[in-house]
């Protein structure tokens, strides 16, 4: 995680047992509780977002996907038009 000025605030409540486990884990990692929680939550968030971009297929589905990818390209007017435009985030 890049070092940046921390200006946003998050709050949470835990059970005493959860707090004790988090404190022990943070101590093992030589991190403050805040650093431990932020690092762990950030990693979990990145993983969750990455899982939204990747998918796993097996067997017949995988072969069907490969067959589609191996087909010769076809003219697609809609895609040609889309790719000829400037992306909204490019200003």
Secondary structure, 3 states (H helix, E strand, C coil): CCCCCCCCCCCCCCCHHHHHHHHHHHHHCCCCHHHHHHHHHHHHHHHHHHHCCCCCCCHHHHHHHHHHHHCCCCCCHHHHHHHHCCCHHHC
